[in-house]
Structures are given as C-alpha cells and as structure tokens.
Amino acid sequence: MTALRYSLVLFMVLATAGLAVGGVIPEMEECMRSHTTPQEYEAVIKKYADPGIIRQAMGLLVIKEPYVLATEQKGSVICYTVEGTTVGTSSEIPSDITQVYRACWDQGRIISLEFFGPKSKIHDEIIPEMKECMRSHTTPQEYRAVLEKYADPGIIRQAMGLLVLREPYVVKTEKEGPVTTYTVEGITVGTSSEIPSDVVQVYKVGWEKGKIISIEFKGLKK
C-alpha cells in the first residue's frame, strides 16, 4: 500500500475508530490512573504488588499525570520508564518538579521500582505540544482541534491518520538545530480488513518552534 493510499484509508475509518485504553498493559494503566487519594491508590497497588513494593510505590502518590516515556521487554518482564510532575505536599517534596521512575512487571505483578529522582533540565524532554497531541487520541473532533493548533492543513491530513493508534509513546528523541524529531510507537485499533488491530505502528514527527513540520509513517514494527 502506498503512503498516500495508507493515509487515505486511515482517514476514511476515523469516524468508527474505537479508542480503547492500551499502549501499556492494563494493570500499569490502572495504577497510573489511580493517583487521586491515598486510599484509592493503595487499594490498586495492593492488587499488583507485595508489601515491600507497596511501601515504595506509595511514594509515587505525589506524582500527578504520570506518563510513559519508554517501554522495554525482556522475556516475560516488561519495564516502563515514567515521568510525572510532583504535587507539593511538604518542604521536602517541592511541587512542579519532573520526577522519573521505572516500574517492572512480570505476569501481571509489579516486581521492581527504581527511582531516578528529579529529571535533569538538560535531559531531552517531550515538549508539551507533543504530549498534548498524543493525549488527544480520543475522538476525531478532539484530535483535529489539537492538531489545528500546531500544524498546517497538509500536515493535518497526514496526522489525522494516526487517530487509529491508541496510547502512542515516544521511543526516541533526535535534535538537529531547531528541529526536534520524535520516533513514536502505538497500538492500532482494528477498524477494517486493511488495518489489522493490535499491531505496533511506528511513525516519526518533526517539530520546529512549536509547530509540526513533518510526519513520516515507518510501517509496522518488526
């Protein structure tokens, strides 16, 4: 299928795309969504971790809007590198600092947590505009509204094809002068015989001065 035909097919199926939660395992998604009250968070953590891990994990309650930056899998173990912004709760835990941690799972259980501490300012970060685009994969209307803030019409037509991906996440960041390019993976939502479900699609998106300047579809992940 040519890139143009691929984009057109993706565009045609948007209205029927059902965006289920995915991209990371459901158990990890449930944990990240439960950062509300100590009671709710602890109840969720108890489902998936032993007491020693629970004591570590409770420290993550001060993290708001955790976000998966990278996924690594080796055998049955899958590890997520996550960042989130701290909620100021005391003089020892300042607010609005980006914290990074790594959570590893095996057969639906949390087996390890590793805290990396505050994120260095010199570390490559995903710009807020890119995060906003990736989080808006819900309805065609919401996704298009976000894209219109950051892209010209030609790019929007390409980018709308990505709505059939659920929970995309950045796997690589590259910088060349003022241009930042993200390599992204996401799980497809099955909407037709030409777009199979639950396969990993890869694409690259380039940004310059807060605007999307390029999108490149890389096809299925090998």
C-alpha positions in Angstrom: 0.0 0.0 0.0 1.4 3.4 -0.9 1.9 6.1 1.7 -0.8 8.2 0.1 -3.3 5.2 0.0 -2.4 4.3 3.5 -3.1 7.8 4.8 -6.4 8.0 2.8 -7.6 4.6 4.2 -6.7 5.7 7.8 -8.6 9.0 7.3 -11.7 7.2 6.0 -12.0 5.0 9.0 -11.6 7.6 11.7 -15.3 8.1 12.5 -15.6 4.5 13.6 -12.4 4.1 15.4 -12.9 2.9 19.0 -10.0 4.1 21.1 -9.6 1.6 23.9 -7.0 2.2 26.6 -3.8 0.5 25.6 -0.2 1.0 24.7 0.9 -0.3 28.1 -0.5 -3.2 30.0 -3.9 -2.6 31.6 -2.6 -3.1 35.1 0.0 -0.3 34.7 -2.6 1.9 33.2 -4.9 1.3 36.2 -2.0 2.2 38.6 -1.3 5.4 36.8 -4.9 6.5 36.7 -5.3 5.9 40.5 -3.1 8.9 41.6 -6.0 10.6 43.3 -6.4 9.7 47.0 -4.1 7.6 49.2 -7.0 5.1 49.8 -7.7 4.6 46.1 -4.1 4.4 45.1 -3.2 1.9 47.9 -6.2 -0.3 47.0 -5.0 -0.6 43.4 -1.3 -1.1 44.4 -2.3 -3.9 46.7 -3.8 -5.8 43.8 -0.5 -6.0 42.0 2.4 -5.8 44.5 3.8 -7.4 47.6 4.2 -5.4 50.8 7.8 -4.3 50.2 6.9 -2.9 46.8 3.8 -1.3 48.1 5.8 0.8 50.6 8.0 2.1 47.7 5.0 2.6 45.4 3.1 4.7 47.8 5.8 7.4 47.4 4.5 7.9 43.9 1.2 9.2 45.1 2.7 12.7 45.0 3.2 12.3 41.2 0.4 13.8 39.1 -0.3 12.8 35.5 2.4 10.1 35.2 3.4 9.5 31.6 5.2 6.5 30.0 8.4 7.6 28.2 9.8 4.2 27.2 8.9 0.5 27.2 11.4 -2.3 27.4 10.6 -6.0 27.3 12.8 -9.0 28.0 11.1 -12.3 28.1 8.0 -12.1 30.3 9.3 -8.9 32.1 8.2 -5.6 30.8 9.5 -2.3 32.2 8.2 1.2 31.9 10.2 4.4 32.3 7.7 7.0 33.6 7.8 10.7 34.4 5.4 12.9 36.2 5.1 16.2 38.0 5.3 16.3 41.8 2.4 17.7 43.9 3.8 20.0 46.6 3.0 18.3 49.9 5.9 19.4 52.2 9.1 21.3 52.2 10.9 18.0 51.4 8.9 17.4 48.3 8.8 20.5 46.2 6.0 21.0 43.7 6.1 21.1 39.9 9.4 19.1 39.6 9.6 16.4 37.0 10.4 13.0 38.6 11.4 9.9 36.8 11.0 6.3 37.8 11.0 2.8 36.4 8.4 0.1 37.1 8.9 -3.5 36.0 6.1 -6.1 35.7 6.0 -9.8 35.3 2.8 -11.8 34.7 0.6 -9.0 36.0 2.6 -8.3 39.1 4.9 -5.3 40.0 8.4 -6.9 40.6 10.5 -3.8 41.0 10.5 0.0 41.3 13.5 2.2 40.6 13.5 5.9 41.4 15.8 8.2 39.3 15.0 11.4 41.1 14.3 14.8 39.5 14.7 15.0 35.8 17.8 17.0 34.7 17.0 20.2 32.8 19.5 19.2 30.2 17.7 15.8 29.5 15.7 15.7 26.3 12.1 16.3 27.3 9.0 15.7 25.2 7.7 19.2 24.5 4.2 19.9 25.9 2.7 20.4 22.5 3.8 16.8 21.5 2.3 15.4 24.7 -0.9 17.3 24.1 -1.2 15.7 20.6 -0.5 12.2 21.9 -3.1 12.5 24.7 -5.8 13.7 22.4 -6.3 10.3 20.6 -9.9 10.1 21.7 -12.4 11.4 19.1 -11.7 12.8 15.6 -13.1 16.1 16.7 -10.8 16.5 19.8 -7.8 15.2 17.9 -8.3 17.6 14.9 -8.9 20.6 17.3 -5.5 19.9 18.9 -3.7 19.4 15.5 -5.1 22.7 14.1 -3.2 24.5 16.9 0.1 23.1 15.8 0.0 22.1 12.1 -0.8 23.4 8.6 -3.6 21.7 6.6 -1.3 19.4 4.6 0.2 18.0 7.8 -3.2 17.7 9.5 -4.4 15.4 6.7 -1.4 13.1 7.4 -1.7 13.4 11.1 -5.4 12.5 11.3 -4.4 9.0 10.1 -2.7 8.5 13.5 -6.0 8.6 15.3 -6.3 4.9 14.8 -3.4 4.4 17.2 -4.1 4.2 20.9 -1.8 5.4 23.7 1.2 6.3 21.5 4.5 6.7 23.3 7.9 8.2 22.3 10.8 5.7 21.9 13.4 8.0 20.6 14.2 11.8 20.5 16.5 13.4 18.0 17.6 17.0 17.7 19.2 18.8 14.8 19.4 22.5 15.2 15.9 23.9 15.9 14.2 20.7 14.8 13.2 18.0 17.3 12.0 14.7 15.9 10.2 12.0 17.9 10.0 8.4 16.9 6.7 7.1 18.2 5.0 3.7 18.6 1.4 3.0 19.1 -1.1 0.0 19.0 -3.6 0.0 16.1 -7.3 -0.1 16.7 -8.8 -2.6 14.2 -11.2 -0.7 12.0 -11.1 -2.5 8.7 -9.5 -5.5 6.9 -6.7 -3.3 5.7 -5.8 -2.0 9.1 -5.3 -5.0 11.5 -5.8 -4.4 15.2 -3.3 -4.8 18.0 -0.1 -4.3 15.9 2.6 -1.8 16.6 2.8 1.0 14.1 5.8 3.3 14.1 6.0 6.9 12.9 8.2 10.0 13.2 7.0 13.5 13.8 9.2 16.6 13.5 8.7 19.9 15.4 10.2 23.3 15.0 9.2 26.4 17.1 6.1 24.8 18.4 4.8 23.6 15.0 4.6 20.2 13.4 6.7 20.4 10.2 6.8 16.7 9.1 5.2 13.3 9.6 6.7 10.1 8.3 5.0 6.7 8.6 7.5 3.9 9.2 5.1 1.0 9.0 4.7 -2.0 11.3 7.3 -2.6 14.0 9.4 -5.6 13.1 
